[in-house]
C-alpha cells in the first residue's frame, strides 16, 4: 500500500514541472514574436514630435540633477522617473537614438511578460485567456505608438510599474501581508512618477476585488486610503502642470454635449480599431464643428447608448466580462476628452493598458467548457475566428507601423496623406524637418500651408522667418519674426532670431537689444548666446564673445556643433594675442569635428599660426602641412619661413 501511495506522489512534481515548462514555452513564443514585429523600430531616428523637447533639446536630460528631475515639468506632466530613464540613455549614447529605442522595446517586452503573469495569476491559470491577452498586448498595431515613439517612454515605463502593482496586489490578496501591500504602494508611486495616467490604479484594485469576489468591507477601503492619497496628489500636480503648459483647452471651446459626443466617438473607435487596426495615425484631429454636421459623432453616441446597456443586460452576472469592461473604462476615462487636453480627439497610445481589459473579456470565453452560446450562436468559434483573423493584421500592421515612425518626415507624410489640408502642425513639423535638410522651397511651401490653416501660431512664423534669413531674404524674414513676436511678445527664440536678422541688416545695436531680452526670458537658450557672441565679435568686444560661446558650450556640452564654437573661441583668442590659450580650443575643435568637415583644415592652419607665434617651428610646420593636405591653401612665403616644403 505504501508503494502504491508513493507512485502518484512521484508523478506530481514531474506534472507540475511539465506544466511550468508549457507556460514558459508560451511566454517565450509570445516574447519572440513581439520582438520580431518591433525590429523595424530599432533603427528609427529621433522625430521632431516631442523627441526634441524630451531629449535632443532638453537640458534636464543632458545635465540631470535630482532637483531638476523632481521639480521641472515637461509637456504638462511631472514624470521624474521617465526623465531619469531618458537621462540614462543620454549618458549611454548621447544623441544617437539606438539605445532609446532598445530600452523602449525592452520595456514593452517586459510589460508583455508582466501581462502574461498578471492574467495567469488573476485567472488561476486559464491558458487561452492568458496567452491571447498577452500576445495581442504585445503585437497589436495600436501599441506601436507607445513603443516606437521615444517621447512616449512614459507609456511603457508607467505600464511596467502599474503591472507590477497589479501582480503584487494579487499576491497581497493571497497572503494578506503588510509588506506586500507596501510593495504594491511603492510600485504605484513609481508608476505615477513615470506618467500621471497611473492615478486610476486604486480603481483597478477595486475591480480586482470585485473579480475575486472579495467582500468590500471597511478594511478593504481603509487599505486603499494611501493609494487614493497618492492619486489625489498626482492628479493635482498634473492639473497644475497641464494648465501652466496650456495643454488644457478652454472649457468654453466645446459645449458639454460636444464633449460627450467626442468621448462617445473615441470609445467606439477604440473598439473598432481593436478589431480593425487600419488607417492608424499619430493624430486624430477634432472636427470643425462650425463647418459641418457631426453625424458620425451622433451615430457613435447612439451606438454606445445601445451597446453598453445591452452588454450589461446580458453579462451583468459574468464577472470576467464586467471586470474586462471596467478595467478598460477605468484606464481610459481620463483621456476620453471630457476635459479636453491637447489637440486630438483620440490617440493610439491611450489604449496601451486599457486594451488589456477588452482582450481579457473576449479571450475568457475560449477557456469556457462547454462552449457557451449567445442567442443560439456559439460564442467560442466566433471569438476564436476573430482572433485568428486579427493575428496577421497585427503582425503585418505592427511591422509596417514601425516603419512609419522611421523619421519625422515619414511620420508627417503619413498624417498629411490621411488628413490633407487639415492639421496645421503636421505641415509645420514637416517644413521644419525639410528646412533642416536644406530642402528650402519645399519647407517654405509647408510653412505657407500651415499658416493658411492657422495664421495665429507664433512658432510657424518664427521658423519661416529663420528659413528666409538663411536664404538671405532678410526683409521678408524680419516681417515673419515680427509677426511671431506680435503674437507672443515673450517668445525668446523669435527674439533671438529677430536679433540675428537685424544684425545681418547692419543694425548691431538693435540686434544686441533683442538678444539681451531673449536671454533674459530664457537664460538657457543656446542659440541666443551664439548669436550674441557673433555680434559681439563683429563689434570687437572679444571678451564678451568668448564668454557667450563658453556659456553656450556649458549649456549643451554634448551638442555636436560645439566644435565650431571652440574654433571660434580660438580665433577670438588669437585676435586678443592670447596664442597659448587658443591652442586647446583648436585641439578640441579638431578632435570633435566630423570627418570630412572642411573647417578642420582651417583649424590646423590657425593652430599653426599660434605655434609659430610661440616660436615652436616644428609644430607650426606639422600643422601647416596637415592643413595643406586637407586642401587649405597655405601661403608659400609662410611655408618658407617655417623652413619646409609643402
N, C-alpha and C positions, 0 to 999 in steps of 0.2 A: 504493500500500500504506500509505503513511504517513497518507493521508487516511482510509482505511478503519479504521485503528487508532485514529484520533483521535475518530471519531464516538461509539463506546461510552464513551470516556473523558469526553466532554462530558455524556453522559446520566447517569452515575453520581452526580454531585453533585445533579442535579435529583431523582433517585430517592431519594437519602438525605434530601434536604430534604423531599420529599413524605412519606416515612416518618416523619420527625420531626414534620411537621405533623399527621399522623394521631394520633401519640402525644399531642401537645398537645391535640388535639380531644377525645380520650378523657378525658384528665386534666381538662380544663376542664368537660366534661359531668358527670363524677363529682363534682367540687367544687361545681358549681352545684346539682345535685340534693341533695347533702348539706347545703349551706347552706339550701336552701328547706325541707327537712323539719325543720330545727332552729330555724327562725324563731320558733316559739311560745315558746321558752325565753328569748328576749331581753328580754321584759317581765316575767319572773318576779321574785318577791320573794326576800329572804333567807328561809331557813327556820330553825326552832329545832332542826333536826337538824345539829348541829355547826357551822353557819354562825356561831352566836354565839361558840363557842369559838375558831373560826378567824379571825373578822373583827369582828363587832359588839361583842364584849366582850373583845377581845384587845389588851392594852396594847402587846405587841410589834409588832403591825401598826400601831397608832396612833402609836407613838413608836419606830420601829425603830432599833436600834443593831447594829453588826457583832457585838459580843459576845453580845447578846441573841439575834440570829438564829442564831448558831453554837452556842450552848450551851443554849438553853431548848427542851426537847422539848415536843411538843403531841400529845395523843391517843395517847401511846405511840410516837411517831415523832420522829426527828430529820430534818427536811427543810427546811434553811435556804433553799434556792432557792425552794421553794414559798412559804414565808413572805415572802420578799423580793418575790415577784411579787404577793402579796396586799397587801403594804405599798405597792407601786407603785399598785395600784388605789385604795387608801385615799387616797393623795396626790392622785390624779386626781379621784375622785368622792366621797370620804368614805364615808358610809353609804348612798349611792344605789347599788342593785345593778346598774344597767345596764352599767357598764364591766367589772364582774367577769364577767358573762355573755358579753359580747362577747369578752373575752380567752379565756375557756374555749372558745368556739366557734371563734375564730381558730386556737387551738392544735389543736383537733380537725381543722380543715380542713388545717392544716399537716401533721398526722400522717397524714391520708388521702393527701396528696400524697407523703409520705415512704414510706408503704406501697407506693404505686404505683411509686416509683423503686426501692425495695428489691427488690420481686418482679421487676420488669423486668430489673434488673441480675443478680439471682440466677439467673434462668431463661434469660438470654441473649435476652430479647425475646419470650417466649411471650405472645401477645396476650390470650387469654381468661383465662389464669391470672392475669395482671397486672390486668386490668380487673375480673374478678369479685372477686378478693381485696380490691382497693382499694374497690370500690363497696360491698360488704357490710360492710367495716370502717367505712365512712363512715355507712351508713344503718341498720344493724341496731338494733332496739329495745333489745337488751341493753346497748348502749353509751350509751344516753341518760343513765343514772345518772352516768356519768363526766363528761358534758358539762354537764348541766343543774344539777348539784349544785355550788354554789360551793365547798363544803368539799372536793370531790374535785378541785380544781385539781391536786393532786399526781398524779392519774392521767394527765391529758393532758400535764402538764409532764414527768413522768419518761418517758412514752412518746416524747415528742419527742426527748429526748436518747438514749434507748435505740435508736430507729430510726436516728438519725444515726450512732450507734456501729456498728450493723449495716452501714450503707452504706459507712462509711469502712473497715470491716474487709474488705468485698468489694473495695474499691479497693486495700487493702493486699495482698490475695491476688494482685492483678494486677501491682502494681508493686514489692512487697517493699521499700518504702522505710520506714526507721525513723520518719520524721516522720509518715507516715500511720498507723503503729501507735500513735504517741504521741497523734495526734488521736483515734483510737478510744478510747484510755485516758482522755483528757480528757472526751470525751462520756460515757463510762461513769461517771466520778466525778460529773459534773453530774447524771446520771440517778439515782444513789444519793442525791445531795444533794437530790433532788426527792421521791423515795419509795424507801424501803429495799427494796421488792419487786424493784428492779433488780439485786440482788446475784446473781441467777441468770444474768446475761448471759454470763459465761465458758462456761457450758454451752451456751448458744445459739451461741456462736462455734465450739465443738467440733461442734455439729450442722451448721453451715455447712461446716466442714472435711469432714465425712462426705459431705454432699450434693455438694460439689465434688470428691469423690474425692481429697482431699489426703492423702498418707501421714501418719499420726500418728506422726512420729518425735520424737526428743528435742527438736529445735529448736521444733517446734510446741507442745510442752508448756512449754518454758522461756519462750517469748514471752508465755505466759498467766499466768506467775507473778505479775506485778504486778496483773493482773485479779483473781486469786484472793485476793491480799492485801487489795485494796480490798473484796472481798466479805466476807472474814472480819471486817474492821474494821467495816463497815457492819452486818453481822449481829450482832456483839457489842453494838454501841451500841443496836441496835433491841431486842434481848432485854432489855437493862438498862432501856431506856425503857418497854417494854411491862410489865415487872414492876413498875416504880415507879408506873405508871398503873393497875395492877390489871387490865390487859387480857388477861393470860394466865390462863385458868381453872385452878383446882386440878386437877392431873393425876389426882387420885383421883375427880373428879366423874364421869368416863366411864372405863369399862374399855377396855383395848386393843382388844377385839373390837368394842365400840361405836364407837370412833373409826374403825376400819377400815370398819365399816358406813356411818358418816356420810360418809367420804371416797368410798366407792363410790357412795352415793346422789347426792352432789353431782356427781361425774364424769358419771354417767348423765344427771342433769337438765341439766347444761350442754350435753350433746349433744342432748338432746330439745329444749331451748329454742333451740338454733341453728336447727332446722328449724321449730319451732312456738313462736314467741316470744309466748305468750299467758299470761294470769294472772301477769303480772310484778308484783313487789313490791319495795319497798326493804328489806324484812325477810323472811327465810325462817327461822322460829324452829326451834330444836331441838325434837325430840319430847319428850313427857312419858313417859319410859321406865318410870315406875312405874305408869302408868295403863292401858297398852295394849300389845299385842304390836307388834314392829317389822317387820311382814310386808313392807311396801314396801321397807324397807331391806335385808332379806334377798334380796328379788327383785332389787334393784339390784345387790347383790354377785354374785348368781348370773349376771345378765345380763352384768356386766363380766367375770366369770370365763370366760364363754363367748366374748364378743365379742373381747376383746383377743388371746387365743391364735389365734382364727380370722383376725383381721387380720394377725397376724404370720405365720401359715402361708401365707396367700395372697399377701401383699405384702412378704415379707421381702427380696425382691430388687428391689423398686421403691423407689428412693431418695427419690422425691418423696413418696410416702405415708409412708415411715418418717421423713423429715425433718419433715413436717407434724405427725405424731403426737408426735414428740419435742419439737418447738417448743411444742406445746400443753401437754404434761405438764411440761416444764421450767419454763414460765412460770406454771403454776397449782398446782404441787405444794405450795408454801409455804402456800397458803390452802385446802388440802383438809381442814383441821382435824385432821390427825394430832396437831398441838399446838394444842389449842383456843384460839382467840383471838376475843374478842368474844362476842356472844350470838346469832349467826346461823350456820346450818349452811352457807349459801352466799350469794353476793352477785353481783348482775349486774355490778358494776364490776370484779370479778375476771376477767372474760372480755375485758377491753379489748384486751390484747395477745395472750393465748393463742388467741383465735379466728382470728388470722392463720394459725396452723398448720393449723387444720381447713379454713378456706376454701381455703388453698393445696392441701392434699391432695385436696380434692374437685374444684377447678377445673382442676387439672393435666390431668385426663382429657379436657377439652374441646378441648385442643390436640393430642391424640394422633391420628396418622394411620398406618394406618387406624383406624377406631373399634374399640377393644378390646371383648372380650366376657368376661363372668364367669359361669361355669356356664351358658353358652349365651345369656345375656342381654346385649344391647348396653349398655355402660356409659354411653356419651356421651349418648344420648337421655334416659336416666333422670336423670342428674345435671343436664342442661340443663333438663328439666321441673321438677326440684326447685327450681332457682334461679329459674326463671320464676315459679313459684307463690310463692316466698318474697319476690319483689320487691314486690308490692302489700301483703303482710303487713308488710313492713319499712317501706315508705313511710307507710302509714296508721298503723301501730303506733308508729313513732317520733314522728310529729306528735302523736298523742294522748298518748303517754307524756310528752312535753314539757309538756303542759297539766297532767298530774298533779302536776308539780313547780311549779305556779304559786305556791303558798303553802304554809305549814306545814299549814293545815287541809285543803287538797285532798289533800296527801300522806298525812296521818293518816287521813282518811276512806277513802282507797284501801286502806291497810293494814288498818284495822278491818273494812272490808267483806269483805276476803279472809280475815282471821283474827279473827273476832269472839270477844271474851272470852278471848283467848289471850295477847296481848302487852301487859303492863302499861305499858311505857314509851310505847306508842302513845297510850294514854288519858292518860297523864301529860303528854306533849307537847301533845296537843290541849287538855287542860284549861288548861295554861299559856297557850296561844295565845288561848283563849276568855277567860281572865282578863284578858289584855292588851287585849282588845276589849270589856271590861266586860259580857260575857255570863256573868254570875256564877253563875246557877243551873246552866247547862249545864256550866260549868267545875267546880263542886262535884261534879256527878254524875260527871264524868270522873275527878276525883281519887279519889272513893269507889270507882269501878270499878277503878282502878289499885291502890288499897290492898287491895281484895278479892282481887285476883290476886297481890299481893305486898306484905305489910304491913311488910316489913323494909327499905324504901327510905327513907332519911332525906330525900332531896330532895322526894319526894312529900308527906310530912308537912309539910315546911317551906313548900312552895308553898300547900298547903291552909291552913296557919296564916296565911300572908300574905293570902290571899283573905278569910278570916274576919275578919281585922283591918280590911281595907278596908270590910267590911260592919258594922263596929263591934261584932262579936261577940267581944269581947276574951277572955272566959273560955275559950271553945272554941279561939280562936286560940292562947292560951297553952298549952293542953293539947297541941295539934298541934306547936308549936315544941319543947316539952319532949320529946315523943316523938322528934322528929328529933335532938335533942341526946343523948338516951339511946342512940340507935343509933350516933351519931358525935359523941363529946364535943368533937372539934376542928373541927366544922363551922362555919366562920367566918360564912357567910351566915345560918345558922339562929340563931347567937348574936346577930347584928345584928338580925334580925327579932324575936327574943325581947326584946332590949333596947328596941326601939321599942314593942312591945306593953306591956312593963312601964311605960314612960313614959306611955303612953296610959291606963294604970290608976292613974297617980299615983305610981308607985314610981320616982322620978327617980334615986335612988342605985343601985337595982338595975339600972336601965336603963343607966346610965353604966358599971357594972361589966361588964355583958355586952358593951357596945360597945367598951370598952377591950380586953377579951380578944379580941374579933373582929378588931380592928385589929392586935393583937399576932400573931395567927395568920396574917392576910393583910393586910399593910400597903398593898396596892393595891386593897382592896375599897372602891369609891367609895361605895356605899350606907351603909356603916358610918360614914364621915365625915359624910355629910349627916344621918344620923340623930343622931349625937352632936352635930353643930352645932346642930340644932333643940333638943336637950335642954339644951345649954349656954345657948342664948338664953333658954329658959324659966327657967333658974337665974340669969339676969342676968350670966352670965360671958361678956360680949360679945366680948372679945378672943379667947378660945378658940373661940367660934362662928365668928368671921371666919377664923381660921387653918384650921379644919377645912373650911370652904367653899372657901377658896382651894386647899387640898390636893386636894379633890375635882375642882375645875376643872383643876388641874395634871395629875391622873391621866388625865383624858379631855378634852382641850381642845376636841375637836370633837363632844362629846356635845350633841345638840340640846336637852337640858334645862338646859344651863348658864346660859341667860338667867335662869332662876328663881333660881339661886344668886347671880348678880350682883345681881339685885333685892334678895334677902335681905341680902346684904352691905351694899348701900346703906342699907337700913332700919336695920341694926345700927350702921352708922357714924353715922347721924343720932341714934340713941339715945345715942351717945357724944359728940354735938355736934361731930362732925367732918364738917361740911357739905360743905366743898370736896372732901374725899376721896370723899364719897358720889356726887357728880355723875358721874364717869367710870363708876361701876358702873351707874347708871341709864342712861347713854348706851349701854353695851354691852347691857343688858337690853332696851332699846327696839330697838336695831339687830338683835339676834339673835332676838327673839320672832317666832313665826309670825304671819302676817297674820290678824287677827281675834281674837287672844288677848285676853281681857278684862283680863288683868293689865297690858297696855300703858297703858291709861288711868290705872291706879293709879301706874305708874312716872312718867308725866308729872306727876301731881299731887304725888308725893313730891319729884320734882326741882324743881317749882315752889316747894315749901316751902324747899328748900335754897337756891335762888336768892334767895328773899325774905329768908332768914336772912343771906345775904351782901350784902343791900341792892341786889340787881340787879332792880329793879322790872320792867323791860322783859321780861327773860327769864322772870321768875316769871309775869307776866301771859300771855305767849305759851304757856307750858306749861299754865297753868290753863285757858285757853280750849281747848287741844287735848284736855285731859282731859275737859272738859265735852262737847266734840264727840264723843268716843268713848263717851259715855254715863255718865260718872262724875259723881255728884252733888257739886258744888263749893259750899262754904258761901258764901252771899251776902255775909256780913259780910267774909269773906276777900277776895272779889272787889272789894268796895267799898274795902277797904284798899289793894288794888293799883291802884285808880283806873280801873277799866274795867268795862264791862257784859259780861255773858255773850255 
